Amino acid sequence: MKKIRFTDITLRETAAGRGNSLSFKEAIEIAKILDKLGVDVIGLAPIENVKVDSLLTRTIASAVKKSALSIPTGYTEESVEDAWNAVSAAAGKRLCVEVPVSAVQMEFLCHRKPEAVIELIGALVKKAKSFCPDVEYAALDATRCDLDFLARAVKTAIAAGASVVTLCDSSGTMFPDELGKFICDLRAKAPELKNAALAVRCADELSMSPACSLAAVENGAAEIDVCLHDGAAVKLETAAHIVQTRGDDLGVKSGVKLTELHRAVKQMNWLAHNDESKQTSFEAAAATAPAREITLDAKDSISTVSKAVKKLGYDLSEEDLAKVYEAFQNVAEKKSVGTKELEAIVASAAMQVPPTYKLVSHVINSGNIIRSTANIHVQKDGKDLFGLAVGDGPVDAAFLAIENITGRHYELDEFQIQAVTEGREALGAAFIKLRSNGRLYSGNGLSTDILGSCIRAYVNALNKIAYEEVHAQ
C-alpha cells in the first residue's frame, strides 16, 4: 500500500501573515506536537532576520526527532546558504525552492521575466542540492501558469537536482477533475516528473481543497501539503480523516497517529489562539526613544526583545537570547515589562550554568481513602536523589518530596494551574512563585500530565534559586 506523506505548512503560513501570528515558544511547541503526531515534513518560515530566525529554526531542529524540517531558500544563493546553516542540524532536512511561475506572480513577487525565472530556478535548486540531498521545487501559482512554461520550469528543477516537485493551486479555484487533468497534461509535457516525487498544495478558496488533494493522489501525487487552519492548504485533520476512511479503496495510507490527532489539533489550536499581531511599534520608536526607557508586552516578538536587550548594552549569544525570551514571555503574560524588569530577566535567565536539579521521574499516589504520597527522582551534579513525602493532596505531597531532597523549605507565594485543552489527557499549564530570602522566583511547566506540569514549574523556580545562591557566593 502506498504511503501518502503530509507536509504541514502551518508555521510557514503564519509567518507570512496568513493566520494567527505565533510567538517563539508557540512555534516550537507546535513543531513538537506535529513531530509526535507523525507528520512527515514540517514546513518552517523563511530566514529573514538571520540571527533571530536561525535561532528559532535551530531550536526547533533540536526539539524535533522524527519529522523532516523543510525551509524556504529565498531568491539568492546567499539566502540558500543561510537556510541550510539554520536547518543543517535537524535529523531530517529539506531545502525548498519556492519560485512563482504565473505571469502575475513572476512580475510582482520575484520581479523577473520568464527566461530569468527559468535560470533562477536552475541556479537555486543546484545550489540547494550542493548542501542537501532532499531539495523541493515548489511551483507557486502553477495552475494559472502557461502549461508549456510550467513544463520547462519542472524539467529545469529536476535536471538541477530537485527530488520533490510541488504544484501549487495558489488561487484555490480549480475543480478536482480539472486538477486531475492538469497533472496528466503536465506529465505528458514533462515526463521527467517520473524522476521526482509529486506533491500538491491546494488552497481552499472554493472549499474544495480536500477533493482536489484527493484528485491529485488519484493521479500520482505522493505528498500533500496540509495546514492547521483553513485557507492555504487542506486541513491536516481533514486530510488524515479522508485517508483513514477511504485509504483502502485508494490503496494509500499515512503515518499520522490518528488516535492522537483530535487532541493534538486542539492543543495546536490553543497555542495559536491569539488573533492579534504580536508585533508592536517598538522597532519604529527604538531609534528615537531615550537610551534606557523601554516598555514591552506579551505581543512583542523575539526580534523586538533582542533589539531592546542590545539597547541596554547586552550582547547575548543565541542560546542566551532564547532563554531570555522564554523568561520574558512568562513575565509579559502578567504585566508590561520595563527597563528594570528586562534587566532582571537578563540577569536571571542569561548566562546560566546548567540546571542544578533535573527532574527524572515522579510517582504520585492519591485517592479518597488514602493520604497522597509522592516519590520524586531528580539528578544533581550527576547524582540520583530521591524524595518521598506524604501530603494533603498530590501537589502538596510532590512539593514536600522536593523539599526533602533539597533540605530547604521555600514559601509558596503564588500557585496557579490550568487545563488548557479538553479531554482525559488535557494539556496542563502551571505557574509558581517561590520566596527565598525575601526574593521571588517564578517557574512554569507545561505537560499533558497536570501534576507533572506542577512539579516541572516547582523545579524550574528551584533552579533559579540555586543558581542565584551559587552566583552570589
C-alpha positions in Angstrom: 0.0 0.0 0.0 1.4 3.4 -1.0 2.2 5.9 1.8 1.0 9.5 1.4 3.3 11.9 3.0 2.0 15.0 4.8 3.9 18.3 4.8 2.4 20.7 7.4 2.9 24.3 6.4 1.2 26.0 9.4 4.4 27.6 10.7 5.3 28.9 7.2 1.9 30.4 6.6 1.6 32.1 9.9 5.0 33.7 9.4 3.7 35.0 6.1 0.8 36.7 7.8 -1.8 34.1 6.7 -3.2 33.1 10.0 -2.7 33.8 13.7 0.9 35.1 14.4 2.9 32.8 16.7 5.4 33.6 19.4 8.8 31.9 19.6 7.6 29.5 22.2 4.3 28.7 20.4 6.1 27.8 17.2 8.4 25.4 19.0 5.5 23.7 20.8 3.5 23.3 17.6 6.5 21.7 15.9 7.0 19.3 18.8 3.3 18.3 18.6 3.5 17.7 14.8 6.6 15.6 15.3 4.9 13.5 18.0 1.9 13.2 15.8 3.9 11.6 13.0 3.7 14.3 10.3 6.3 13.5 7.7 7.6 17.1 7.0 7.2 20.3 8.9 7.4 23.5 6.8 9.3 26.3 8.5 9.2 30.0 8.0 11.9 31.5 5.7 15.0 33.2 7.1 14.5 36.9 7.1 16.4 38.1 10.2 19.4 35.7 10.0 20.2 35.8 13.8 16.7 35.6 15.2 15.1 33.3 12.6 18.1 31.0 12.5 17.9 30.7 16.3 14.2 29.6 16.1 15.0 27.1 13.3 17.9 25.6 15.2 15.8 25.4 18.4 13.0 23.6 16.5 15.6 21.3 14.9 16.9 20.2 18.4 13.3 19.6 19.6 12.1 17.6 16.5 13.2 14.0 16.5 11.4 12.2 13.6 9.8 14.7 11.2 11.9 16.3 8.5 12.2 20.1 8.5 11.6 22.0 5.2 12.7 25.6 4.9 12.3 28.0 2.0 15.6 29.2 0.4 14.8 32.7 -0.8 15.8 34.0 -4.2 19.6 34.3 -3.8 22.5 31.9 -3.3 23.3 33.6 -0.1 19.8 33.0 1.2 20.1 29.4 0.3 23.2 29.1 2.4 21.6 30.9 5.3 18.6 28.4 5.1 21.0 25.5 5.1 23.0 26.8 8.0 19.8 27.1 10.0 18.4 23.7 9.3 21.5 21.6 8.9 21.5 20.2 12.4 18.0 18.7 12.0 17.6 15.0 12.0 15.8 15.2 8.7 16.1 18.3 6.5 14.8 19.7 3.2 15.6 22.9 1.3 12.5 24.2 -0.5 13.0 26.4 -3.6 9.7 28.4 -4.0 9.5 30.3 -7.2 6.3 31.5 -8.9 5.5 30.6 -12.5 2.4 32.6 -13.3 2.9 35.8 -15.2 1.4 37.9 -12.4 3.4 36.4 -9.6 6.7 36.3 -11.6 6.4 40.1 -12.1 5.3 41.1 -8.6 7.0 38.5 -6.3 10.4 37.9 -7.9 10.5 40.8 -10.4 11.9 38.7 -13.2 10.9 37.9 -16.8 10.1 34.3 -17.7 13.5 33.4 -19.1 15.2 34.9 -16.0 12.8 32.8 -13.8 13.9 29.6 -15.5 17.5 30.5 -14.9 16.8 31.4 -11.3 15.0 28.0 -10.7 18.0 26.1 -12.1 20.6 28.1 -10.1 18.7 27.9 -6.8 18.0 24.2 -7.0 21.6 23.5 -8.0 22.9 25.5 -5.1 20.5 23.8 -2.6 21.5 20.4 -3.9 25.1 21.1 -3.2 24.1 21.3 0.5 21.2 19.0 0.9 20.2 15.7 -0.9 16.5 16.4 -0.3 15.5 19.5 -2.4 12.0 20.5 -3.2 10.9 22.8 -6.0 7.5 24.4 -5.3 5.9 26.0 -8.4 3.8 28.8 -6.9 0.6 29.6 -8.7 1.2 26.7 -11.0 -2.4 26.2 -12.1 -2.6 29.7 -13.6 0.6 29.3 -15.5 1.1 28.5 -19.2 1.5 24.7 -19.2 4.5 24.7 -21.6 6.3 27.2 -19.4 5.5 25.2 -16.3 6.9 22.1 -18.0 10.1 23.9 -18.7 10.3 25.0 -15.1 9.7 21.5 -13.8 12.3 20.0 -16.2 14.9 22.6 -15.2 14.3 21.9 -11.5 14.6 18.1 -11.8 17.7 18.4 -14.0 19.3 20.6 -11.3 18.6 18.0 -8.6 15.0 18.5 -7.3 13.8 15.3 -5.7 10.3 16.7 -5.0 8.1 18.9 -7.2 5.1 20.7 -5.6 2.4 22.0 -7.8 0.5 24.9 -6.0 -3.0 25.8 -6.8 -2.4 29.1 -5.0 -5.7 30.6 -6.1 -7.7 27.6 -5.0 -10.1 27.9 -7.9 -9.6 24.6 -9.7 -12.3 21.8 -9.6 -11.0 18.3 -8.7 -11.4 16.9 -12.2 -9.6 20.0 -13.6 -6.6 19.4 -11.3 -6.5 15.7 -12.3 -6.4 16.6 -16.0 -3.9 19.4 -15.3 -1.5 16.8 -13.7 -2.0 14.4 -16.6 -1.3 17.1 -19.2 1.9 18.2 -17.3 3.2 14.6 -17.1 2.8 14.3 -20.9 4.8 17.5 -21.5 7.3 16.8 -18.7 7.9 13.1 -18.5 10.9 13.8 -16.2 8.3 14.1 -13.4 8.6 10.3 -13.0 12.1 11.0 -11.5 10.7 13.1 -8.7 8.0 12.8 -6.0 4.9 14.8 -6.9 3.3 17.0 -4.2 0.4 19.3 -4.3 -0.6 22.4 -2.3 -4.3 23.2 -2.8 -5.7 26.4 -1.4 -9.3 26.4 -0.2 -10.9 29.4 -1.8 -13.8 27.3 -3.1 -13.8 24.9 -0.1 -12.6 22.2 -2.5 -9.0 21.6 -1.2 -9.9 18.1 0.2 -11.4 17.0 -3.1 -8.6 18.5 -5.1 -5.9 16.9 -3.0 -7.7 13.6 -3.3 -7.8 14.0 -7.1 -4.1 14.7 -7.1 -3.5 11.5 -5.2 -5.5 9.5 -7.7 -3.2 11.0 -10.4 0.0 10.0 -8.7 0.7 12.6 -6.0 2.8 11.2 -3.2 2.8 14.2 -0.9 0.1 16.6 0.2 0.7 20.0 1.9 -1.6 20.4 4.9 -2.3 23.2 7.4 -3.8 23.7 10.8 -6.1 26.5 9.6 -8.3 26.9 6.6 -7.0 28.7 3.5 -3.6 27.9 2.3 -4.0 24.1 2.1 -6.3 21.3 3.1 -6.6 21.0 6.9 -4.5 18.3 8.5 -7.4 16.7 10.3 -9.5 16.6 7.2 -6.8 15.0 5.0 -5.9 12.4 7.7 -9.6 11.5 8.1 -10.0 11.0 4.3 -7.1 8.7 4.2 -8.3 6.8 7.2 -11.9 6.4 5.8 -11.2 5.7 2.1 -7.5 4.9 2.1 -8.0 1.2 1.5 -10.1 2.0 -1.6 -7.3 4.2 -3.0 -4.5 1.9 -1.9 -2.9 4.6 0.3 -2.1 5.1 3.9 -0.5 7.8 6.1 1.9 7.8 9.0 -0.2 10.2 11.2 -1.2 8.8 14.5 -4.9 9.0 14.1 -5.8 8.1 17.7 -3.9 11.2 18.9 -4.9 13.5 16.1 -8.0 15.2 17.5 -6.3 16.0 20.8 -3.2 17.2 19.1 -5.2 19.6 16.9 -6.9 21.0 19.9 -3.5 21.6 21.6 -2.2 23.4 18.5 -5.3 25.5 18.1 -5.0 26.6 21.7 -1.3 27.6 21.2 -2.3 29.6 18.1 -5.4 31.2 19.7 -4.3 34.8 19.7 -5.6 36.6 16.6 -3.8 39.8 17.3 -0.4 40.6 15.8 2.5 40.1 18.3 4.5 42.9 16.7 4.5 46.4 18.2 5.7 49.7 17.3 8.9 49.3 19.4 11.1 48.9 16.3 9.9 52.2 14.9 10.4 54.0 18.2 13.7 52.4 19.2 15.8 54.9 17.3 14.3 58.0 18.9 13.5 56.7 22.4 15.7 57.7 25.4 18.5 55.2 25.9 17.1 53.3 28.8 13.3 53.8 28.6 11.8 50.6 27.4 8.3 49.2 27.6 7.4 45.7 26.2 4.5 43.4 26.5 3.5 39.8 25.5 2.8 40.8 21.9 6.5 41.5 21.2 8.5 39.1 19.1 11.9 37.7 19.9 13.3 40.2 17.4 11.9 43.1 19.3 13.2 41.8 22.6 16.6 41.2 21.1 16.8 44.9 20.0 15.7 46.0 23.5 18.4 43.9 25.1 21.0 45.3 22.8 19.8 48.8 23.7 20.5 48.1 27.3 24.1 47.2 26.3 24.0 43.4 26.4 25.3 41.3 23.6 23.8 37.8 24.2 24.6 34.6 22.4 21.7 32.9 20.5 21.2 30.4 23.3 21.0 33.1 26.0 18.7 35.1 23.9 16.3 32.1 23.7 16.4 31.8 27.5 15.8 35.5 28.0 12.8 35.4 25.6 11.2 32.5 27.3 11.6 34.2 30.7 10.3 37.5 29.2 7.1 35.7 27.9 6.4 34.4 31.4 6.6 37.9 32.9 4.9 39.7 30.0 1.8 37.4 30.3 1.2 39.1 33.7 2.3 42.7 33.1 4.2 45.0 30.8 8.0 44.7 31.0 10.0 47.9 31.6 13.8 48.6 31.7 14.2 47.3 35.3 12.2 44.1 34.7 14.1 43.4 31.4 17.4 43.8 33.1 16.3 41.4 35.9 15.2 38.9 33.3 18.6 39.1 31.6 20.4 38.7 34.9 18.4 35.7 35.9 17.9 33.9 32.6 21.0 34.6 30.6 24.5 33.1 31.1 23.3 30.4 33.4 25.1 27.3 34.4 23.2 24.1 33.5 20.2 23.5 35.8 21.2 22.3 39.2 18.3 19.9 39.5 17.0 17.8 36.6 13.7 16.1 37.0 14.0 12.4 36.1 10.7 10.9 37.2 7.8 11.2 39.6 5.2 8.8 41.0 2.1 10.1 42.7 -0.4 8.0 44.6 -3.7 9.6 45.7 -7.3 8.7 46.4 -10.3 9.4 48.6 -9.4 6.7 51.2 -5.6 7.1 51.4 -3.3 10.0 52.0 -1.4 11.3 49.0 2.2 10.2 48.6 4.8 11.4 46.2 8.1 9.8 45.1 10.3 12.3 43.2 13.6 11.4 41.4 16.0 14.2 40.4 19.6 14.4 39.4 22.1 16.9 40.9 25.7 17.0 39.6 25.1 13.6 38.0 23.9 12.0 41.3 20.5 10.5 41.7 18.4 12.0 44.6 15.1 10.7 45.8 12.4 12.3 47.9 9.4 10.6 49.5 6.6 12.5 51.3 3.0 12.3 52.4 0.9 15.4 51.9 -2.5 17.0 52.0 -3.2 16.2 48.3 -1.0 15.1 45.4 0.5 18.6 44.7 1.4 19.2 48.4 3.0 15.8 48.6 5.1 16.4 45.5 6.3 19.8 46.8 7.2 18.3 50.2 9.1 15.4 48.4 11.2 18.0 46.6 11.8 19.9 49.9 13.1 16.6 51.4 15.6 16.4 48.5 16.9 19.9 48.9 16.6 20.1 52.7 15.1 23.5 52.4 11.6 25.0 52.7 10.5 27.8 50.5 7.4 29.9 51.0 4.9 29.3 48.2 3.9 32.8 47.3 1.7 32.1 44.3 0.5 28.9 42.6 -1.7 28.6 39.5 -2.8 25.6 37.5 -4.9 25.5 34.4 -6.1 22.8 32.0 -5.8 24.4 28.6 -7.3 21.7 26.5 -10.2 19.3 26.9 -10.2 15.5 27.3 -8.6 12.9 29.6 -5.1 13.9 28.5 -5.6 17.7 28.8 -2.6 19.9 28.3 -1.9 21.5 31.7 0.0 24.7 32.5 1.3 25.6 36.0 2.8 28.8 37.3 4.6 29.0 40.6 6.3 31.7 42.7 8.7 30.7 45.5 10.1 33.2 48.0 13.7 32.8 49.2 15.5 35.4 51.4 12.7 37.9 50.6 13.0 37.5 46.8 10.5 35.9 44.4 11.5 33.3 41.8 9.0 32.2 39.2 8.7 28.9 37.4 6.4 27.5 34.8 5.6 24.0 33.5 3.6 22.6 30.6 2.6 18.9 30.3 -0.2 16.6 29.3 0.1 15.4 32.9 -1.2 18.4 35.0 0.6 17.1 38.1 3.8 16.8 36.0 3.4 20.4 35.0 3.2 21.5 38.7 6.4 19.6 39.5 8.2 21.0 36.5 7.2 24.5 37.5 8.5 24.0 41.0 11.8 22.6 39.8 12.1 25.5 37.3 11.8 28.0 40.1 14.1 26.0 42.4 16.8 26.0 39.8 16.7 29.8 39.6 17.1 30.0 43.4 20.0 27.5 43.3 21.8 29.4 40.6 21.5 32.8 42.3 22.7 31.3 45.6 25.8 29.9 43.9 26.3 33.1 41.9 26.2 35.3 45.0 29.0 33.4 46.7 
